Amino acid sequence: MEPQQIKTFAVLGGALLLFVTERLPVDVTALLIPVALGLLGVLTPSEALGGFGNPAVVTVAAMYVLSKALIASGAVAVVGRLLRRIAGGNERRGLVAVMIVAGVCSAFINNTPVVVVLLPMVLTLSADVGAAPSRLLLPLSYGTILGGCCTLIGTSTTVLVSGELHRRQIEPLGFFEMAPVGLVLVVIGVAYVSTLGPRLLPTRRGVTTGGTGERVTEYVTEVTVLRGSPLAGRTVRDGLAVPHPELAVIEVVRGQEILWPPEPTLELREGDVVLVRGKAQDLARFDGSDGAAVMPELRGLGVRGRDVTLVELVITRSSPLIGRSVREATDRALHGSAVMAVERRGAHLRAGIASLELAEGDTLLVQTESSKVSRFRGSDDFVLLEGLHEEMTLQRKGPVVLAIVAAVILLASFEVMDISFLAMAAAVSLVLTGCLGLRQAYRAIDLSTLVLMGSTIALGAALDKSGAARLVATGLLDWVRSLPGGAHDAWFALGGVYILCNVLTAFASNSAAALLCLPIAIDAARQMGVSDRPFILAVVFAASLDFSTPTGYQTNLLVYGPGGYRFTDYLRFGGPLNLILWIAVVLLVPIFHPF
């Protein structure tokens, strides 16, 4: 192995480790990639930074603006209202309706905004059909993933791969090139979810939906023993455990000392901070009783009016609150409402919650005045989860937005102009026609995604330039030839490329997985002397079709908290679907794109 290859693999390994462990923010890890490759001499400075000027990055930025305009016009909400009509009060029909509506929307709009808009509507639907949200939210995510695989603009990953092909002087992906295979995959996915979903999907209810499900979401929060509290001088058992059996005492923080687990006979003192775990309603009921306050430092002006309510807010990937503390979020975006607790990916947090840095997918339990709930709707900082949604109609600018988006689709389908130019022209047109304000357009762009794309393009270039991609491709083909009947069999190699990319997607980002595997796939096809098109499409599908982990795709993480899911739910329900679609892609792609 040559020195440049060793350096490239070292950067790749380090990046994957940081992506999986999340020791650093994803954006920071991504930016370290071109910096490391440049410092190590694998790429020149201009090559390392070249990814940020890639047309694919411009295209994805513009597509975020188009997605925002479609949502702001009310077009997606009008489609979403069809859910209740199609479902007709039946859970199985509702499940199919969710997948189809989500799939159609995500074929032309970025997946994440589709989930953000449809999530409250699906909660309403779950109440209509008498089902727990966990029965419908995972199908919502799966529907957007499958629908996004049908067109060029369905996912940022597809746009990125097409741009990379253009850079390599290979024919870019056509607008509907993936549709024949993608539509079959949608049918397979809907059939799988509608038949096995009722059996395998868990029955769990979120906080705001209530009910008696298998598991009601619990939160961990801080309770301070106030001065003069009757709890002072009483033991943990007599003061908390016995009178409040619905709450679990996790630890007691006394100054710099952490008492974990606390002894039942431990006497509480004024100023003690007690971490407790419980259901939302129980925490709200306990707040203010016995001279104890739930996270008093976050109360701001306080929520002491008569008309108060509990709401859940999910932090989205593009939220500017990511990396800020709960205290900062309270001051900045919560209008003086009280944060009662935080849940992160089903885990009970034991750190100081007020200073906890927020991350994508976190769910905040907020106590607020009912009159303030409307301020949370439409916010770019988070998704408001509630059983009701506003009746939205197509706004005055709706026809203009639809006409502009239709023009992009039509011109891109007939390859009249490059998709990157069309997308940018459409974004500018939306601003000029008043469909979106300039500030709205800028806020619609997910900068973290663009940073990740630009950085992973550099890693893909390093794999290619150093020969590391060829080394991996050779190893893959040697393994294929060692299989019974695998010698010179492109089908086996295609399956191997898909598995490699799909596994990377489950633990790293889908964009990173696609760009890492694309040069390997192309090299493998050329070594076998077959067309590289089937291998390219295998990478596109493999990088987008992960259902087995909450981190494998952004939409999976968005529904994690609201659905009350556990990691094993994704593995049990999504794992078999991953396997089925792997077989389907390997069989179908060569039919439409022969070797």
Secondary structure, DSSP 4 states (H G I P E B T S, - for coil): --HHHHHHHHHHHHHHHHHHH-SS-HHHHHHHHHHHHHHTTSS-HHHHHGGGG-HHHHHHHHHHHHHHHHHHTTHHHHHHTHHHHHHTT-HHHHHHHHHHHHHHHHTTS-HHHHHHHHHHHHHHHHHHTT--GGGTHHHHHHHHHHHTTSSTTS-HHHHHHHHHHHHTTSPPPPTTTTHHHHHHHHHHHHHHHHHHHHHHS---B-TTT-S--S-B-EEEEEEEE-TT-TTTTSBHIIIIITT-TTSEEEEEEETTEEESSPPTTPBP-TT-EEEEEEEHHHHHHHTTGGGEEESGGG-TT---SSSEEEEEEEEPTT-TTTTSBHHHHHHHHSTTPEEEEEEBTTB---S-STTPBP-TT-EEEEEEEGGGHHHHTT-SSEEEE-S--------TTHHHHHHHHHHHHHHHHTTSS-HHHHHHHHHHHHHHTTSS-HHHHHHHS-HHHHHHHHHHHHHHHHHHHHTHHHHHHHHHHHHHHHSTT-TT-HHHHHHHHHHHHHHHHHHS-HHHHHHHHHHHHHHHHHHHTS-SHHHHHHHHHHHH---S-TTSSHHHHHTTTTTT--HHHHHHHHHHHHHHHHHHHHHHHHHHS--
